């Protein structure tokens, strides 16, 4: 994993916790929590720190997570595509949120 991340692992904070603990810690740090969802609003540059919550490619996010976020963002898709790979979607959403 370290090699695949090309060193970003040492520069980007990574938090691995159960959802309830992770969301509590992010809220304490004043993050706005946004879920990546098909049909979510197109992202706009964020004025406050954002925690982007990504689900897995098959099942997406759990109802518990969906109920504990401030909103949802998504990528408008054209043509017959139904979704994107989670890594590609995360890259696009993070770019849009931080530009």
C-alpha positions in Angstrom: 0.0 0.0 0.0 2.8 2.4 0.8 4.4 2.0 -2.6 1.1 2.4 -4.4 0.4 5.6 -2.5 3.7 7.1 -3.8 4.5 8.6 -0.4 1.2 10.4 0.1 0.5 8.0 3.0 2.9 10.0 5.0 1.3 13.4 4.2 -2.4 12.7 4.3 -4.1 11.9 7.6 -5.7 8.4 7.5 -8.3 7.5 10.1 -9.4 3.9 10.5 -12.2 3.6 13.1 -15.8 2.4 13.5 -18.2 4.9 11.9 -19.5 6.3 15.2 -16.1 7.0 16.5 -14.8 8.4 13.2 -17.7 10.7 12.7 -17.5 11.9 16.3 -13.8 12.7 15.9 -14.3 14.5 12.6 -17.2 16.5 14.0 -15.1 17.5 17.0 -12.5 18.8 14.5 -15.3 20.7 12.7 -15.4 18.8 9.5 -18.4 18.8 7.3 -19.2 15.2 6.4 -20.2 14.5 2.8 -21.2 11.2 1.4 -20.3 10.2 -2.2 -23.6 9.0 -3.7 -25.0 8.4 -7.2 -27.4 11.3 -7.7 -25.7 13.5 -5.2 -25.3 17.2 -5.9 -22.2 18.2 -8.0 -19.5 19.2 -5.6 -18.3 22.8 -5.2 -15.1 24.0 -3.6 -15.5 23.7 0.2 -15.1 26.7 2.5 -14.6 24.4 5.5 -12.7 21.1 6.1 -14.6 18.2 4.5 -14.6 14.5 5.3 -15.5 12.7 2.1 -17.1 9.4 2.9 -16.8 6.8 0.1 -18.6 3.5 0.1 -17.6 0.3 -1.5 -18.2 -0.3 -5.2 -20.9 -2.9 -4.7 -23.0 -2.0 -1.8 -22.2 1.7 -1.3 -22.7 3.3 2.1 -24.7 1.8 5.0 -27.9 3.4 6.2 -26.1 4.3 9.4 -23.5 6.3 7.5 -26.1 7.9 5.2 -28.0 9.1 8.2 -24.9 10.6 9.9 -23.6 12.9 7.1 -24.4 16.5 6.3 -25.1 16.0 2.6 -24.2 14.0 -0.5 -22.1 14.8 -3.5 -21.9 13.0 -6.8 -20.5 13.2 -10.3 -22.9 13.8 -13.1 -22.6 11.0 -15.6 -23.3 11.2 -19.3 -24.3 8.4 -21.6 -25.0 4.9 -20.4 -22.4 4.8 -17.5 -24.1 4.0 -14.2 -21.1 4.6 -11.9 -17.3 5.0 -11.7 -14.6 3.0 -9.9 -14.4 4.2 -6.3 -10.8 5.4 -6.7 -11.6 7.4 -9.8 -14.7 8.9 -8.2 -12.8 9.9 -5.1 -10.1 11.6 -7.1 -12.7 13.6 -9.1 -14.6 14.6 -6.0 -11.5 15.6 -4.0 -10.3 17.7 -6.9 -13.6 19.5 -7.1 -13.8 20.0 -3.4 -10.3 21.5 -3.1 -9.9 23.5 -6.3 
